[in-house]
Amino acid sequence: MPLVKISDFVHPKGWINTDAAERARACCRELERGSILYFDSIPYDLPRDDVDFLLSQKQSSFKGHKNISYRPTADLLRGDAGESPEARDRLQAVMRQFSSQIVDFVGKLLSPYKGKWKLDFASYRPVEEQNRGLPLHKRNDLMHVDAFPTRPTHGGRILRVFSNINPQRGRVWEVTEPFESIAKKYAHDAGLEQLTSPSAIRSFVKSFSPILKTMGVKGADRSAYDRFMLRFHDYLKENADYQTKYPKERIEFPPGSSWLVYTDTVPHSVLSGQYALEQTFIIPVEAMVAPEFAPIRVLEGMVNRPLAV
């Protein structure tokens, strides 16, 4: 079972009856190795009125958005239903407060990362995941590791904090072995050598990157690592052998629970669930407690060259 239950961290005090610095490092290490940190409650301030408001919201039909997203560094909301200016303002305020609370929470829980991360998007996921009918590469119910098409990390890791605010139903995931195991089995077939070879890097940097930047294409500065991870994300979803035959473990996150996971390290699929909050952080390898488990370090070891270029 990849779940590690946390019971000695209490909001708002933080770590209790323990060496806070050492417990924080131990939790970082667990996450970096591929565990999921689990809380059977919501370990930050989330007012009941805010939850009730979120449960009343509907997802926009705009096809460009899978979820309602909030960009905390720009205080920008996207994908909301937009039923009224008042509702939009309230939703933005709720997401702003949620993001702020998560930043404070993670700073106490995982103190080695504090001040070193890049704060990424937050999201609210009000749509039932089961039978969503999304295009293959956007389907959440297929096993995958996360990679962002428009926000390259250059080797930074994708840490995500989730809370299931559904009052009645759990959120159901399946997971497989962590990244290193599946990379050793599938990465070469997915094009690791071709996408990360020195000639491919030179070709992209000299020929494609300047053109894409001129055109305003988001993510035009992708590193070799980012290009491969995008391909690996799609490859795993396309791979029938991996989807149907690879051993999986089912996890149900009950109502009112929260969890933290490196979603570029833990292959996962979301089989069902509705009404979840999420905040993403990009954690640089330099902040890692156990950097050898970072996907970029695993891949660099397989090809024997740096990939953050």
C-alpha positions as CSV (number, residue, x, y, z in Angstrom):
1,M,0.0,0.0,0.0
2,P,1.6,3.3,-1.1
3,L,-0.4,5.3,1.5
4,V,1.4,6.8,4.4
5,K,-1.1,8.1,7.0
6,I,-0.1,11.3,8.8
7,S,-1.6,11.6,12.3
8,D,0.9,13.8,14.2
9,F,0.3,17.0,12.2
10,V,-2.5,19.2,13.5
11,H,-3.8,22.5,12.0
12,P,-2.8,25.2,12.8
13,K,0.0,24.1,15.1
14,G,1.7,21.8,12.7
15,W,3.9,18.8,13.9
16,I,3.2,17.8,17.4
17,N,5.2,15.7,19.9
18,T,8.0,15.2,17.5
19,D,11.1,16.7,16.0
20,A,9.4,18.9,13.4
21,A,12.4,19.3,11.1
22,E,13.2,15.5,11.0
23,R,9.5,14.6,10.5
24,A,9.3,17.0,7.6
25,R,12.4,15.6,6.0
26,A,11.0,12.0,6.5
27,C,7.8,13.0,4.7
28,C,9.7,14.6,1.9
29,R,11.6,11.4,1.5
30,E,8.5,9.3,1.5
31,L,6.9,11.4,-1.2
32,E,10.1,11.4,-3.3
33,R,10.2,7.6,-3.2
34,G,6.7,7.3,-4.5
35,S,4.4,7.2,-1.5
36,I,1.2,9.1,-1.0
37,L,0.8,11.1,2.2
38,Y,-2.7,10.7,3.5
39,F,-4.8,12.7,6.0
40,D,-8.2,11.5,7.0
41,S,-9.4,15.1,7.4
42,I,-8.7,18.5,5.8
43,P,-5.5,19.7,7.5
44,Y,-6.0,23.4,6.7
45,D,-8.7,26.0,7.1
46,L,-11.5,25.4,4.7
47,P,-14.7,27.1,5.9
48,R,-18.0,25.2,5.7
49,D,-19.6,28.2,3.8
50,D,-16.9,27.9,1.1
51,V,-17.4,24.2,0.7
52,D,-21.2,24.7,0.4
53,F,-20.6,27.3,-2.2
54,L,-18.2,25.1,-4.2
55,L,-20.6,22.2,-4.2
56,S,-23.3,24.5,-5.7
57,Q,-21.1,25.4,-8.7
58,K,-21.3,23.9,-12.2
59,Q,-18.5,23.3,-14.6
60,S,-18.3,25.5,-17.7
61,S,-19.1,23.8,-21.0
62,F,-16.1,25.6,-22.6
63,K,-14.1,22.8,-24.2
64,G,-10.7,24.4,-23.5
65,H,-10.9,23.6,-19.8
66,K,-11.1,20.2,-18.0
67,N,-11.5,21.9,-14.6
68,I,-12.0,25.3,-13.0
69,S,-8.4,26.6,-12.6
70,Y,-7.0,29.3,-10.5
71,R,-3.5,30.9,-11.1
72,P,-2.4,32.2,-7.8
73,T,0.6,34.2,-9.0
74,A,-1.7,36.2,-11.3
75,D,-4.9,35.9,-9.3
76,L,-6.7,34.6,-12.4
77,L,-9.7,32.3,-12.7
78,R,-10.4,30.1,-15.8
79,G,-13.1,27.7,-16.7
80,D,-15.8,28.8,-14.3
81,A,-19.5,28.6,-15.2
82,G,-19.8,32.4,-15.1
83,E,-23.4,32.4,-14.0
84,S,-23.1,35.9,-12.6
85,P,-20.4,38.4,-11.8
86,E,-21.1,37.9,-8.1
87,A,-20.7,34.2,-8.3
88,R,-17.5,34.5,-10.2
89,D,-16.1,37.0,-7.7
90,R,-17.0,34.6,-4.8
91,L,-15.4,31.6,-6.6
92,Q,-12.2,33.6,-7.2
93,A,-12.1,34.6,-3.5
94,V,-12.7,31.0,-2.4
95,M,-9.9,29.7,-4.7
96,R,-7.6,32.5,-3.6
97,Q,-8.1,31.6,0.1
98,F,-7.8,27.9,-0.6
99,S,-4.4,28.4,-2.4
100,S,-3.1,30.6,0.4
101,Q,-4.1,28.0,3.0
102,I,-2.4,25.2,1.1
103,V,0.8,27.2,0.7
104,D,0.9,27.7,4.5
105,F,0.1,24.1,5.1
106,V,2.7,22.7,2.8
107,G,5.3,25.1,4.1
108,K,4.9,23.6,7.6
109,L,4.4,20.0,6.6
110,L,7.3,19.9,4.1
111,S,9.6,22.6,5.4
112,P,12.7,21.6,3.3
113,Y,10.7,22.8,0.2
114,K,9.5,26.1,1.7
115,G,10.6,29.1,-0.3
116,K,12.2,26.9,-3.0
117,W,9.1,25.8,-4.9
118,K,7.4,27.4,-7.9
119,L,3.7,27.9,-7.1
120,D,1.6,26.5,-10.0
121,F,-2.1,26.3,-10.6
122,A,-4.9,25.4,-8.3
123,S,-8.0,23.7,-9.5
124,Y,-11.6,22.8,-8.5
125,R,-12.9,19.6,-10.1
126,P,-16.7,19.6,-9.9
127,V,-17.4,17.1,-12.7
128,E,-17.8,13.3,-12.1
129,E,-14.7,11.6,-13.4
130,Q,-16.4,8.4,-14.4
131,N,-17.5,8.3,-18.1
132,R,-16.4,11.9,-18.9
133,G,-15.9,11.1,-22.6
134,L,-12.7,13.1,-22.9
135,P,-10.2,12.7,-25.8
136,L,-7.7,9.8,-25.2
137,H,-4.7,12.0,-24.1
138,K,-6.9,14.0,-21.7
139,R,-8.6,11.1,-20.1
140,N,-8.0,10.8,-16.3
141,D,-9.2,7.2,-16.1
142,L,-6.2,5.9,-18.0
143,M,-3.0,5.2,-16.1
144,H,-0.4,8.0,-16.7
145,V,2.3,10.2,-15.1
146,D,1.7,13.9,-15.2
147,A,3.5,16.3,-17.6
148,F,2.3,19.8,-18.6
149,P,2.2,20.8,-22.3
150,T,2.4,24.6,-21.6
151,R,4.4,24.7,-18.4
152,P,7.8,22.9,-18.7
153,T,9.4,22.1,-15.4
154,H,13.0,21.5,-16.7
155,G,13.3,18.6,-14.2
156,G,11.3,20.1,-11.4
157,R,8.8,17.7,-9.9
158,I,5.1,18.0,-9.8
159,L,3.8,17.9,-6.3
160,R,0.0,18.0,-6.0
161,V,-2.2,18.4,-2.9
162,F,-5.8,17.1,-3.2
163,S,-8.9,17.3,-0.9
164,N,-12.1,15.4,-1.5
165,I,-14.9,17.8,-0.5
166,N,-17.6,15.5,-1.7
167,P,-19.9,15.0,1.3
168,Q,-21.0,11.5,0.3
169,R,-18.6,9.7,-2.1
170,G,-15.0,8.8,-2.2
171,R,-12.6,9.6,-5.0
172,V,-11.2,6.4,-6.5
173,W,-7.7,6.0,-7.9
174,E,-5.6,3.2,-9.2
175,V,-1.8,3.3,-9.0
176,T,1.1,1.2,-10.2
177,E,4.7,0.9,-9.3
178,P,6.6,4.3,-9.2
179,F,8.3,5.9,-12.1
180,E,11.6,4.2,-12.0
181,S,10.0,0.7,-12.6
182,I,7.8,1.7,-15.5
183,A,10.6,3.9,-17.1
184,K,12.9,0.9,-17.2
185,K,10.2,-1.2,-18.8
186,Y,8.7,1.3,-21.3
187,A,10.8,4.5,-21.7
188,H,13.1,3.2,-24.5
189,D,10.1,2.1,-26.5
190,A,8.5,5.5,-25.9
191,G,11.4,7.2,-27.6
192,L,13.7,8.2,-24.8
193,E,16.9,7.9,-26.9
194,Q,15.4,9.6,-29.9
195,L,13.9,12.5,-28.1
196,T,16.9,13.2,-25.8
197,S,19.8,12.5,-28.1
198,P,22.3,15.4,-28.5
199,S,21.3,15.7,-32.1
200,A,17.6,16.0,-31.2
201,I,18.4,18.6,-28.6
202,R,20.5,20.6,-31.0
203,S,17.8,20.4,-33.6
204,F,15.1,21.6,-31.3
205,V,17.1,24.4,-29.8
206,K,18.3,25.7,-33.2
207,S,15.4,25.0,-35.4
208,F,12.1,24.7,-33.6
209,S,12.3,26.6,-30.3
210,P,12.9,30.1,-31.8
211,I,10.1,29.6,-34.3
212,L,7.7,28.4,-31.6
213,K,8.6,31.3,-29.3
214,T,8.0,33.8,-32.1
215,M,4.6,32.3,-32.7
216,G,3.8,32.6,-29.0
217,V,3.5,28.9,-28.4
218,K,3.4,28.1,-24.7
219,G,6.1,25.7,-23.5
220,A,8.4,26.5,-26.5
221,D,11.4,26.4,-24.1
222,R,10.8,22.7,-23.2
223,S,13.9,20.8,-22.2
224,A,14.7,17.4,-23.5
225,Y,13.3,16.1,-20.2
226,D,10.0,17.9,-20.7
227,R,9.7,16.7,-24.3
228,F,10.2,13.1,-23.3
229,M,7.8,13.4,-20.3
230,L,5.0,14.7,-22.6
231,R,5.6,11.8,-24.9
232,F,5.7,9.3,-22.0
233,H,2.4,10.7,-20.7
234,D,0.7,10.0,-24.1
235,Y,2.6,6.7,-24.7
236,L,1.3,5.2,-21.4
237,K,-2.3,6.2,-22.1
238,E,-2.0,4.6,-25.6
239,N,-0.3,1.4,-24.4
240,A,-2.9,-1.3,-24.1
241,D,-0.4,-3.7,-22.4
242,Y,0.3,-1.2,-19.6
243,Q,-3.3,-0.2,-19.2
244,T,-4.8,-3.7,-19.1
245,K,-2.0,-6.1,-17.8
246,Y,0.2,-4.1,-15.5
247,P,-0.5,-4.8,-11.8
248,K,-2.6,-2.0,-10.2
249,E,-3.6,-1.1,-6.7
250,R,-7.0,0.6,-6.0
251,I,-7.2,3.4,-3.5
252,E,-10.4,5.2,-2.4
253,F,-10.0,8.6,-0.7
254,P,-13.1,9.0,1.4
255,P,-15.2,12.2,1.8
256,G,-13.3,14.9,3.8
257,S,-9.8,13.4,3.2
258,S,-6.7,15.0,1.8
259,W,-3.5,13.6,0.2
260,L,-0.2,14.7,-1.3
261,V,1.6,13.0,-4.2
262,Y,4.2,13.5,-6.8
263,T,2.0,12.8,-9.8
264,D,5.0,12.6,-12.2
265,T,6.4,9.8,-10.0
266,V,3.3,7.9,-9.1
267,P,1.5,6.5,-12.2
268,H,-2.2,6.9,-11.5
269,S,-5.7,6.9,-13.0
270,V,-8.8,8.5,-11.6
271,L,-11.7,6.1,-12.0
272,S,-14.5,8.0,-10.3
273,G,-15.1,11.0,-8.0
274,Q,-16.7,14.5,-8.0
275,Y,-15.9,17.7,-6.2
276,A,-12.1,17.8,-5.4
277,L,-9.8,20.7,-4.7
278,E,-6.1,20.6,-5.8
279,Q,-3.0,22.8,-5.7
280,T,0.2,22.1,-7.6
281,F,3.7,23.0,-6.7
282,I,6.8,22.6,-8.9
283,I,9.7,21.4,-6.6
284,P,13.2,21.8,-8.0
285,V,15.5,18.8,-7.8
286,E,17.9,21.0,-5.7
287,A,15.3,21.0,-2.9
288,M,14.9,17.3,-2.8
289,V,15.8,15.2,0.2
290,A,16.4,12.1,-2.0
291,P,17.1,13.6,-5.5
292,E,18.1,10.2,-6.9
293,F,14.4,9.3,-7.2
294,A,13.5,12.3,-9.3
295,P,12.3,11.2,-12.8
296,I,14.9,13.4,-14.4
297,R,17.7,11.7,-12.5
298,V,16.3,8.3,-13.4
299,L,16.1,9.2,-17.1
300,E,19.6,10.8,-17.0
301,G,21.0,7.6,-15.6
302,M,19.4,5.6,-18.4
303,V,20.9,7.8,-21.2
304,N,24.0,9.0,-19.3
305,R,23.6,12.7,-20.2
306,P,21.9,15.8,-18.7
307,L,18.3,16.3,-19.8
308,A,17.4,19.7,-18.3
309,V,18.6,21.4,-21.5
